[in-house]
């Protein structure tokens, strides 16, 4: 045995390998984990239970499997920075920009913030500014609401442990209860809206972009001045964004279930 191998702590190694599986799988059952790791089901169950207690795994909507917990979601590498993904997104961004005439951006969720990863700026003299690399409070943006809606309510509650939310403008959602209700509407309608919630006088609409797993999911957003972003405009742009997003091969994102805010994580 090599010097490196001699210092491996087997239980820790199993836990780390199991965490790695969540980077490629939306959900894992105990049987799945045992098969992938080549360990007994009892071992897989103990490791999953430990990860759940520390917030690195949580029960899925069925209650029979596990998905990435909020701690692991926070640590996940931002989506959208891989060169291959950027190349695949070019026709999506081009189609969305042409169809809407507004500033288009893609965004990834990191903890309770979104990071703008790419986009196209509108040709209009008065337009939303494309700010690639900038972080925004997720609950105050259309893209952030879309990405939060792909999490369970339990994961959202872990990201927002306090009932009061950060106020960005006078229109921003101010409580976690309001956010959870809004995310349920996003799940039903397949798009999220923002009316002056992140920047005064600017409205936005966003739809989900599929990814290979939870960590690779992006939102596609169109942003514009409020005088060009009334309710009919936003709904029309939502349809255009949906058509543009359809240019990417589907990867089968499943609608997450709800959960309770009262469940502890450690």
C-alpha positions as a Python dict, from the first residue, in 0.01 Angstrom:
ca = {
    (1, 'X'): (0, 0, 0),
    (2, 'X'): (132, 346, -88),
    (3, 'X'): (196, 612, 176),
    (4, 'X'): (-110, 805, 58),
    (5, 'X'): (-339, 503, 76),
    (6, 'X'): (-221, 417, 428),
    (7, 'X'): (-377, 738, 562),
    (8, 'X'): (-722, 692, 406),
    (9, 'X'): (-1002, 700, 664),
    (10, 'X'): (-1246, 454, 513),
    (11, 'X'): (-1568, 606, 649),
    (12, 'X'): (-1464, 957, 546),
    (13, 'X'): (-1362, 831, 203),
    (14, 'X'): (-1704, 667, 161),
    (15, 'X'): (-1880, 989, 263),
    (16, 'X'): (-1676, 1200, 21),
    (17, 'X'): (-1736, 959, -264),
    (18, 'X'): (-2109, 963, -185),
    (19, 'X'): (-2113, 1345, -189),
    (20, 'X'): (-1946, 1330, -531),
    (21, 'X'): (-2232, 1117, -661),
    (22, 'X'): (-2473, 1405, -595),
    (23, 'X'): (-2280, 1613, -846),
    (24, 'X'): (-2406, 1386, -1123),
    (25, 'X'): (-2740, 1256, -985),
    (26, 'X'): (-3047, 1453, -888),
    (27, 'X'): (-3160, 1180, -648),
    (28, 'X'): (-3010, 865, -498),
    (29, 'X'): (-3175, 580, -314),
    (30, 'X'): (-2990, 376, -52),
    (31, 'X'): (-2973, 91, -305),
    (32, 'X'): (-2832, 325, -572),
    (33, 'X'): (-2567, 456, -335),
    (34, 'X'): (-2467, 107, -220),
    (35, 'X'): (-2436, -14, -579),
    (36, 'X'): (-2233, 287, -697),
    (37, 'X'): (-1997, 276, -400),
    (38, 'X'): (-1981, -106, -381),
    (39, 'X'): (-2068, -107, -10),
    (40, 'X'): (-2340, -274, 195),
    (41, 'X'): (-2684, -109, 204),
    (42, 'X'): (-2645, -63, 581),
    (43, 'X'): (-2322, 131, 523),
    (44, 'X'): (-2480, 346, 253),
    (45, 'X'): (-2776, 419, 480),
    (46, 'X'): (-2553, 525, 771),
    (47, 'X'): (-2347, 755, 549),
    (48, 'X'): (-2657, 911, 391),
    (49, 'X'): (-2810, 966, 735),
    (50, 'X'): (-2490, 1136, 852),
    (51, 'X'): (-2483, 1361, 546),
    (52, 'X'): (-2850, 1443, 600),
    (53, 'X'): (-2786, 1541, 962),
    (54, 'X'): (-2518, 1787, 848),
    (55, 'X'): (-2718, 1935, 563),
    (56, 'X'): (-2519, 1776, 279),
    (57, 'X'): (-2812, 1552, 179),
    (58, 'X'): (-3187, 1576, 225),
    (59, 'X'): (-3487, 1353, 157),
    (60, 'X'): (-3643, 1393, -185),
    (61, 'X'): (-4011, 1459, -244),
    (62, 'X'): (-4097, 1087, -236),
    (63, 'X'): (-3930, 1038, 102),
    (64, 'X'): (-3762, 724, -29),
    (65, 'X'): (-3450, 881, -180),
    (66, 'X'): (-3201, 1158, -116),
    (67, 'X'): (-3102, 1471, -303),
    (68, 'X'): (-2825, 1726, -254),
    (69, 'X'): (-2868, 1917, 70),
    (70, 'X'): (-2833, 2294, 110),
    (71, 'X'): (-2473, 2274, 233),
    (72, 'X'): (-2370, 2088, -81),
    (73, 'X'): (-2575, 2320, -302),
    (74, 'X'): (-2386, 2614, -152),
    (75, 'X'): (-2050, 2451, -224),
    (76, 'X'): (-2136, 2352, -582),
    (77, 'X'): (-1927, 2497, -863),
    (78, 'X'): (-2110, 2773, -1052),
    (79, 'X'): (-2274, 2651, -1369),
    (80, 'X'): (-2216, 2827, -1697),
    (81, 'X'): (-1840, 2881, -1674),
    (82, 'X'): (-1739, 2564, -1854),
    (83, 'X'): (-1626, 2652, -2210),
    (84, 'X'): (-1831, 2367, -2354),
    (85, 'X'): (-2148, 2497, -2191),
    (86, 'X'): (-2076, 2850, -2313),
    (87, 'X'): (-2047, 2725, -2670),
    (88, 'X'): (-2373, 2530, -2644),
    (89, 'X'): (-2549, 2840, -2513),
    (90, 'X'): (-2453, 3068, -2803),
    (91, 'X'): (-2754, 2984, -3023),
    (92, 'X'): (-2983, 3008, -2721),
    (93, 'X'): (-2861, 3357, -2634),
    (94, 'X'): (-2873, 3468, -2996),
    (95, 'X'): (-3228, 3343, -3045),
    (96, 'X'): (-3350, 3498, -2717),
    (97, 'X'): (-3186, 3834, -2796),
    (98, 'X'): (-3335, 3845, -3145),
    (99, 'X'): (-3682, 3746, -3032),
    (100, 'X'): (-3708, 3988, -2741),
    (101, 'X'): (-3480, 4277, -2839),
    (102, 'X'): (-3391, 4306, -2470),
    (103, 'X'): (-3085, 4231, -2257),
    (104, 'X'): (-3048, 3854, -2218),
    (105, 'X'): (-2847, 3683, -1947),
    (106, 'X'): (-2783, 3342, -1799),
    (107, 'X'): (-2740, 3302, -1426),
    (108, 'X'): (-2631, 3033, -1179),
    (109, 'X'): (-2737, 2992, -816),
    (110, 'X'): (-2465, 3002, -550),
    (111, 'X'): (-2614, 2983, -203),
    (112, 'X'): (-2872, 3260, -178),
    (113, 'X'): (-2713, 3462, -460),
    (114, 'X'): (-2715, 3438, -837),
    (115, 'X'): (-2411, 3500, -1052),
    (116, 'X'): (-2463, 3631, -1407),
    (117, 'X'): (-2250, 3402, -1627),
    (118, 'X'): (-2309, 3525, -1984),
    (119, 'X'): (-2548, 3721, -2201),
    (120, 'X'): (-2622, 3969, -2477),
    (121, 'X'): (-2696, 4339, -2423),
    (122, 'X'): (-2997, 4503, -2586),
    (123, 'X'): (-2935, 4746, -2876),
    (124, 'X'): (-3192, 4992, -2734),
    (125, 'X'): (-3045, 5325, -2615),
    (126, 'X'): (-3221, 5276, -2281),
    (127, 'X'): (-3163, 4920, -2166),
    (128, 'X'): (-3074, 4692, -1880),
    (129, 'X'): (-2698, 4666, -1834),
    (130, 'X'): (-2539, 4322, -1875),
    (131, 'X'): (-2326, 4267, -1565),
    (132, 'X'): (-2147, 3934, -1613),
    (133, 'X'): (-1986, 3810, -1292),
    (134, 'X'): (-2195, 4024, -1059),
    (135, 'X'): (-2384, 3867, -771),
    (136, 'X'): (-2745, 3954, -687),
    (137, 'X'): (-2980, 3839, -407),
    (138, 'X'): (-3162, 3543, -560),
    (139, 'X'): (-3501, 3622, -406),
    (140, 'X'): (-3502, 3966, -571),
    (141, 'X'): (-3447, 3850, -929),
    (142, 'X'): (-3648, 3658, -1185),
    (143, 'X'): (-3351, 3429, -1258),
    (144, 'X'): (-3298, 3367, -888),
    (145, 'X'): (-3662, 3272, -835),
    (146, 'X'): (-3643, 3025, -1123),
    (147, 'X'): (-3334, 2859, -979),
    (148, 'X'): (-3469, 2856, -624),
    (149, 'X'): (-3787, 2694, -755),
    (150, 'X'): (-3580, 2393, -867),
    (151, 'X'): (-3494, 2329, -502),
    (152, 'X'): (-3726, 2180, -245),
    (153, 'X'): (-3890, 2408, 9),
    (154, 'X'): (-3668, 2246, 273),
    (155, 'X'): (-3353, 2347, 84),
    (156, 'X'): (-3486, 2699, 35),
    (157, 'X'): (-3558, 2730, 407),
    (158, 'X'): (-3203, 2623, 485),
    (159, 'X'): (-3069, 2895, 253),
    (160, 'X'): (-3299, 3149, 422),
    (161, 'X'): (-3301, 3055, 792),
    (162, 'X'): (-3462, 3388, 894),
    (163, 'X'): (-3818, 3485, 812),
    (164, 'X'): (-3720, 3840, 713),
    (165, 'X'): (-3544, 3874, 377),
    (166, 'X'): (-3299, 4135, 255),
    (167, 'X'): (-3477, 4436, 109),
    (168, 'X'): (-3322, 4555, -217),
    (169, 'X'): (-3600, 4789, -335),
    (170, 'X'): (-3946, 4868, -207),
    (171, 'X'): (-4086, 4594, -434),
    (172, 'X'): (-3862, 4310, -311),
    (173, 'X'): (-4020, 4011, -137),
    (174, 'X'): (-3966, 4074, 233),
    (175, 'X'): (-4052, 3742, 403),
    (176, 'X'): (-3963, 3379, 352),
    (177, 'X'): (-4333, 3288, 349),
    (178, 'X'): (-4386, 3524, 55),
    (179, 'X'): (-4087, 3372, -122),
    (180, 'X'): (-4210, 3014, -77),
    (181, 'X'): (-4553, 3110, -211),
    (182, 'X'): (-4389, 3284, -508),
    (183, 'X'): (-4171, 2980, -583),
    (184, 'X'): (-4479, 2758, -594),
    (185, 'X'): (-4628, 2992, -855),
    (186, 'X'): (-4303, 2974, -1052),
    (187, 'X'): (-4320, 2594, -1049),
    (188, 'X'): (-4680, 2604, -1174),
    (189, 'X'): (-4623, 2857, -1453),
    (190, 'X'): (-4270, 2760, -1558),
    (191, 'X'): (-4142, 3118, -1548),
    (192, 'X'): (-4061, 3387, -1293),
    (193, 'X'): (-4123, 3762, -1302),
    (194, 'X'): (-3955, 4055, -1133),
    (195, 'X'): (-4108, 4403, -1135),
    (196, 'X'): (-3860, 4652, -993),
    (197, 'X'): (-3755, 4402, -725),
    (198, 'X'): (-3381, 4411, -797),
    (199, 'X'): (-3340, 4748, -972),
    (200, 'X'): (-3598, 5025, -956),
    (201, 'X'): (-3758, 5085, -1295),
    (202, 'X'): (-3637, 4755, -1441),
    (203, 'X'): (-3849, 4446, -1497),
    (204, 'X'): (-3744, 4093, -1592),
    (205, 'X'): (-3872, 3748, -1680),
    (206, 'X'): (-3681, 3420, -1659),
    (207, 'X'): (-3723, 3054, -1751),
    (208, 'X'): (-3515, 2751, -1658),
    (209, 'X'): (-3237, 2608, -1873),
    (210, 'X'): (-3187, 2237, -1826),
    (211, 'X'): (-2859, 2095, -1700),
    (212, 'X'): (-2716, 1751, -1642),
    (213, 'X'): (-2770, 1782, -1265),
    (214, 'X'): (-2876, 2037, -1002),
    (215, 'X'): (-2533, 2202, -1004),
    (216, 'X'): (-2541, 2266, -1380),
    (217, 'X'): (-2877, 2439, -1395),
    (218, 'X'): (-2899, 2789, -1532),
    (219, 'X'): (-3177, 3041, -1573),
    (220, 'X'): (-3234, 3237, -1894),
    (221, 'X'): (-3352, 3592, -1826),
    (222, 'X'): (-3466, 3893, -2027),
    (223, 'X'): (-3437, 4233, -1853),
    (224, 'X'): (-3579, 4565, -1967),
    (225, 'X'): (-3703, 4909, -1854),
    (226, 'X'): (-4046, 4895, -1694),
    (227, 'X'): (-4207, 5099, -1974),
    (228, 'X'): (-4124, 4813, -2213),
    (229, 'X'): (-4190, 4542, -1955),
    (230, 'X'): (-4560, 4541, -1874),
    (231, 'X'): (-4743, 4218, -1797),
    (232, 'X'): (-4827, 4138, -2164),
    (233, 'X'): (-4465, 4206, -2266),
    (234, 'X'): (-4327, 3981, -1995),
    (235, 'X'): (-4557, 3695, -2089),
    (236, 'X'): (-4463, 3733, -2454),
    (237, 'X'): (-4094, 3735, -2367),
    (238, 'X'): (-4140, 3430, -2144),
    (239, 'X'): (-4267, 3235, -2445),
    (240, 'X'): (-3974, 3357, -2655),
    (241, 'X'): (-3727, 3254, -2385),
    (242, 'X'): (-3892, 2915, -2362),
    (243, 'X'): (-3851, 2861, -2736),
    (244, 'X'): (-3486, 2969, -2716),
    (245, 'X'): (-3423, 2741, -2419),
    (246, 'X'): (-3568, 2457, -2623),
    (247, 'X'): (-3267, 2480, -2855),
    (248, 'X'): (-3067, 2297, -2586),
    (249, 'X'): (-3115, 1918, -2564),
    (250, 'X'): (-3357, 1839, -2279),
    (251, 'X'): (-3208, 1670, -1976),
    (252, 'X'): (-3520, 1583, -1784),
    (253, 'X'): (-3532, 1824, -1491),
    (254, 'X'): (-3797, 1703, -1254),
    (255, 'X'): (-4025, 1930, -1056),
    (256, 'X'): (-3912, 1916, -691),
    (257, 'X'): (-4157, 1863, -411),
    (258, 'X'): (-4223, 2087, -118),
    (259, 'X'): (-4108, 2040, 237),
    (260, 'X'): (-4112, 2184, 584),
    (261, 'X'): (-3914, 2481, 711),
    (262, 'X'): (-3912, 2329, 1058),
    (263, 'X'): (-3681, 2036, 988),
    (264, 'X'): (-3332, 2088, 1147),
    (265, 'X'): (-3003, 2029, 969),
    (266, 'X'): (-2766, 1938, 1247),
}
